[in-house]
Amino acid sequence: MQRAIAVLDSGVGGLTVVKEVMRQLPREKIIYFGDTARAPYGPRAAEEVLAFTREIVDYLSQYKPKMIVIACNTATAVALQDIRARVRIPVIGVINPGARAAIGKSKTGKIGVIGTDGTIKSRAYDHALRCLSPRVEIVSLACPKLVPLVEDGDFHSEETRSIVVESLEALRGVPMDCLILGCTHYPFLSEMISSYMGESVHLISSADETAREISTILHENNQLAGRDERPIHQFFCSGEPRKFQEIAQAWLGAQIRLSPVVWHIPHNGSSYRNGNGRTPI
Amino acid sequence: MQRAIAVLDSGVGGLTVVKEVMRQLPREKIIYFGDTARAPYGPRAAEEVLAFTREIVDYLSQYKPKMIVIACNTATAVALQDIRARVRIPVIGVINPGARAAIGKSKTGKIGVIGTDGTIKSRAYDHALRCLSPRVEIVSLACPKLVPLVEDGDFHSEETRSIVVESLEALRGVPMDCLILGCTHYPFLSEMISSYMGESVHLISSADETAREISTILHENNQLAGRDERPIHQFFCSGEPRKFQEIAQAWLGAQIRLSPVVWHIPHNGSSYRNGNGRTPI
């Protein structure tokens, strides 16, 4: 049986990584877990995000994946090192790929970062960028209002546009040539963000870049799927499944013909490992 | 002592990788070997290119590098698997990174590849692209006249421009949205190539993309240079050193203040391992 890439997120944000993996590596099987019942992670305490991430990794481990992708910047900032120490397979976060792409792309070295409260407070992008290069100037901004809009599936309304504008206002006129979308939910809003920031600012999607690094590392480990693989993906979410399925199909469906199996996993507040009562919808 | 990234090429082409590594990973020490006495590799038999690559890897291994980068597409096509089996450190070629970047960037899936005779005949890009995705259409073209121009340091003349135009003529009107520069010498000519191909064709430099994958793999292996490193790079070439030094300084010097130490290593036709008579210039 084909071993999958396990992807986890607080909710639907990680689907932006999934979409790019499906496009760049169409033979790879994906198992996805969106913790929609407990999204957003951004405002939560680090210990809580760490505990949730551990639970989800334990849950996904029963499927014997070949790689774990923490497709949530908040969880990457808090839990990447911990999860790496707990499992024997490669664990990829979304922060280093975004940082690396920004350094590759930026000509001026002036780089903006937007993310959740948790991500920005952790200074994880500052650390990742400076770890690669001393020649960067970084401006960071928390945009806590954006994730709830995306989790509600509201990507196009005028109200959403005005919240995007208000969220980004502090960056107006700040010199930068790259802006890292340091939250995997933000690519859902990338047109609005780009139209506010203007053409001179190149948006770096940590989601897109992560897909490419997944490819690099699988290749390097000689673990790419074989040429005959026709993967059937699996999607799980912890909360109300209908909204999740609607967003997932709209986001993935146009390019990828796919009928995701969305499972509703009731959680009893502490652990997903008691999988009783799981029902497909 | 800081362990270096060892980079090898048939001549000056691998400097395009070096330049990007210096920009993206300014703390990393580089040891470079250009086999200028035996360039170009493109028209040579595969067995010969394999033997030369092994010799150079043996020579560079005395410096205990942490990674080997085969920054030559011809040598990557022929020798990557062999060298990987011979050494215990990561060995990176330039073909997979270019293929991966093209798949990430292309919207139409129609991808062009230009390279040396050896690279194009090996069909290494076809293999790498199809290994990632079944949804690509590939047009390949050997451009054997370009490497000698670059080794001569002739990147700007009108004669060079007309050779570039003549070399690319078979691609005129062929639908593609990405063209892989499948030879590390070609980025020296990228302005001319881009002006011939037009704005609708995105050039993918296997050199730039390789620098990024070097970063990914060092990061993944927890082998990035420490924050306090101030690397002093070393450059070796097997042929006449003055021309090499001139090209290296012109290519690397504008962005990176650096006085490369260029060594002239006389080779006795079979092996570089007898290092007698090495003299710094």
Interface residues (C-beta under 8 A of the other chain):
Chain A: E20 Q24 L25 P26 R27 P90 N96 P97 R100 A101 I103 G104 R130 C131 L132 S133 P134 R135 D208 A211 R212 E213 S215 T216 I217 H219 E220 L224 R227
Chain B: E20 Q24 L25 P26 R27 P90 N96 P97 R100 A101 I103 G104 R130 C131 L132 S133 P134 R135 D208 A211 R212 E213 S215 T216 I217 H219 E220 L224 R227
